[in-house]
Each structure stands twice: as structure tokens, then as C-alpha cells.
């Protein structure tokens, strides 16, 4: 299935590494003009060196006003991927207020802020658009030491549904993808120990963790006209974890 984003401008948050970096690169390969956002200046520079056509912007998305000032001046956006995310994993009894604030600031508040910036412009221009929020299987299943992270991703899914309801009449589709453990460089490092990985793998009917391209393909599908009747959904990319 060939997908083209020729003539479209796409914004990807958390685009300097991992899944977000590959989403930005693949969107560019499919013809989109891509704007990659991250806090990491060095990693953004390496992305631009790898794909010179990608425009990079360093933004601290936890700063509501600063984000509006910077992203409000980048021009029209047709496609948005809210990929930026933070994971701080710890037992429920050891959660601190600081960690709660940090997780919600990036995983929820920043996502709402960036969506608002893009949606207002789309509505003003009276053109259709597509938004994909990168959520997690943790939005629908309780995971040990993930209590606050689960709460933030549950909020992402709820926001996705509500945003789809409000923005649908304007021709703007909003969906989420909900991956299991994905084999990014960090994922391989964090899940290389069989004593940690095997209990999770036993809960995945397909018997393996996901690869980055499998999430990227799902995101591109939801952004594309191939998904023109799909909105308000949360699409698991989890090998059947949530079905088991």
C-alpha cells in the first residue's frame, strides 16, 4: 500500500531519537515537509545531518507559553504526531510529586498544548488534517511500577476520543497508537535481561516485542487518506497483549 504525503507539512514531537526519529524520517521519505521537535539540540542536529530536508526546532514542551511562542510561528501544519513522552517507573508507594508533575507535563499537558496550536490553524484554514498521539498498552493494562505512567497514557486515550469528537466536524481526525515494548536502542537496553523480558513476553501471544517500523507503519497509516474514515480510535501495536 503506497502512501504519499506530497504537499503536506508534518510536525513530529519527540523526534530526535527512537520511534519519533523514524516517524520523521519516514514522513520525509513519503514526501512530507517535516518539522522535528525535541529538547535535544545535539540529537536534532544529527537528524538534520542524516536527512537535510527535515527542519529541526529545539523546544522544551513542558513550557506551555514558550511552546506556543515557538510553534505558533512555524507556519501551517497538516499532520501532527504527538510522540514526545517521558517514563519514570517506580513503585506506587515511592511516587513523588515532582515525578507526577514531570510525567503529566510531557505526556498529557504538552500533547494538549501542541494539539491546540495545530488544530486552531487547521480550523482557521478550513482544511482537513490528521493527528496521531503515541500512547501505550499501559493506557489499558496495569503494569508493575507504572502507576503514574499508566495514568498519563490513559489520559492520552481519553483525550484522543474527546478531541476526535470536537475536531471531526472540521475534518480533523485524531487517533492514537498503543505499542507494547518496542525495540528501540533504549528498548533493547532495558529489556535485554531475560528475567525481566520473559514474564512480559509470556503475556504477548505473538511471543516477541515490537520493532520500530511496526509502530511507524501504523502511525503513517492513521495519518494518511487510507484511514479517511478512522478517528477516535486507539490502535494497539502489541502482538495481542491487550487481547490476552
Residue pairs with C-beta under 8 A, 6 or more apart in sequence:
1 221
1 226
3 30
3 220
3 221
3 224
3 226
4 30
4 31
5 27
5 30
5 31
5 32
5 79
5 223
5 224
6 30
6 31
6 32
7 31
8 31
8 32
8 33
8 78
8 79
9 32
9 33
9 34
9 35
9 75
9 76
9 77
9 78
9 79
10 24
10 27
10 32
10 33
10 34
10 35
10 77
10 78
10 79
10 80
10 81
10 223
11 34
11 35
11 37
11 71
11 74
11 77
11 79
11 80
11 81
11 114
11 118
12 20
12 23
12 24
12 27
12 34
12 35
12 36
12 37
12 80
12 81
12 83
13 20
13 37
13 38
13 61
13 81
13 82
13 83
13 84
13 110
13 111
13 114
14 20
14 37
14 38
14 83
14 84
14 85
14 134
15 21
15 23
15 24
15 36
15 37
15 38
15 44
15 47
15 56
15 83
16 36
16 38
16 39
16 40
16 43
16 44
16 47
17 38
17 40
17 43
17 184
17 185
17 186
18 182
18 184
18 185
18 186
18 187
18 212
19 83
19 134
19 179
19 182
19 184
19 212
19 215
19 216
20 36
20 38
20 81
20 83
20 84
20 134
21 36
21 43
21 47
22 212
22 213
22 216
23 81
23 83
23 215
23 216
23 219
23 220
24 34
24 36
24 47
24 51
24 54
25 47
25 50
25 51
25 54
26 216
26 220
27 34
27 79
27 81
27 220
27 223
28 34
28 51
28 53
28 54
30 220
32 79
33 53
33 55
34 51
34 53
34 54
34 55
35 54
35 55
35 56
35 57
35 74
35 77
36 44
36 47
36 48
36 54
36 55
36 56
36 57
37 56
37 57
37 58
37 59
37 61
37 71
37 84
38 44
38 56
38 58
38 59
38 84
39 58
39 59
39 60
39 61
40 58
41 58
44 56
44 57
44 58
45 56
47 54
47 56
48 54
48 55
48 56
57 70
57 71
57 74
59 66
59 67
59 70
59 71
60 66
60 67
61 67
61 84
61 106
61 110
61 113
61 114
62 102
62 105
62 106
62 109
62 110
64 109
64 110
64 113
67 110
67 113
67 114
67 117
68 113
68 117
71 114
71 117
72 117
76 121
76 125
77 118
77 121
77 122
77 129
78 122
78 127
78 129
78 130
79 129
79 130
79 131
79 223
80 114
80 115
80 118
80 129
80 130
80 131
80 132
81 131
81 132
81 134
81 219
81 223
82 110
82 111
82 114
82 115
82 131
82 132
82 133
82 134
83 134
84 106
84 110
84 111
85 106
85 107
85 134
85 136
86 102
86 103
86 106
86 107
87 103
87 149
88 99
88 102
88 103
88 148
88 149
89 145
89 146
89 149
90 99
90 145
91 145
92 147
95 147
95 148
99 148
100 148
103 148
103 149
103 152
104 148
104 152
104 155
107 149
107 152
107 153
107 155
107 156
108 152
108 155
108 156
108 159
111 133
111 156
111 159
112 159
115 131
115 133
115 163
115 174
118 129
118 131
119 129
119 131
119 163
119 167
119 170
119 172
122 128
122 129
122 167
122 170
122 172
123 167
123 170
123 172
126 170
127 171
128 170
128 171
128 172
128 173
129 171
129 172
129 173
130 172
130 173
130 174
130 175
130 222
130 223
130 224
130 227
131 163
131 167
131 172
131 173
131 174
131 175
132 174
132 175
132 176
132 177
132 219
132 222
132 223
133 156
133 159
133 160
133 174
133 175
133 176
133 177
134 176
134 177
134 179
134 215
134 219
135 153
135 156
135 157
135 160
135 176
135 177
135 178
135 234
136 149
136 153
136 156
136 178
136 179
137 143
137 178
137 179
137 180
137 236
137 238
137 241
137 242
138 146
138 149
138 150
138 153
139 150
139 153
139 154
139 156
139 157
139 176
139 178
139 234
140 154
140 157
140 178
140 234
140 236
140 242
141 150
141 241
141 242
142 150
143 149
143 150
153 178
156 176
157 176
157 178
157 234
160 174
160 175
160 176
160 232
160 233
160 234
161 232
161 234
163 174
164 173
164 174
164 175
164 231
164 232
165 232
167 173
167 174
168 231
168 232
173 222
173 227
173 228
173 230
173 231
174 231
174 232
175 222
175 227
175 230
175 231
175 232
175 233
175 234
175 235
176 233
176 234
176 235
177 215
177 218
177 219
177 222
177 234
177 235
177 236
177 237
178 234
178 235
178 236
178 237
178 238
178 242
179 210
179 215
179 236
179 237
179 238
180 200
180 204
180 209
180 210
180 236
180 237
180 238
180 239
180 241
181 187
181 191
181 197
181 200
181 209
181 210
182 209
182 210
182 211
182 212
182 214
182 215
183 191
183 209
183 210
183 211
183 212
184 212
187 209
190 196
191 197
191 200
191 209
197 209
200 209
201 207
201 208
201 209
203 241
203 244
204 238
204 239
204 240
204 241
204 244
205 239
205 240
205 241
205 243
205 244
206 239
206 240
207 239
208 239
209 239
210 237
210 238
210 239
214 237
215 237
218 235
218 237
221 227
222 230
222 235
236 242
236 243
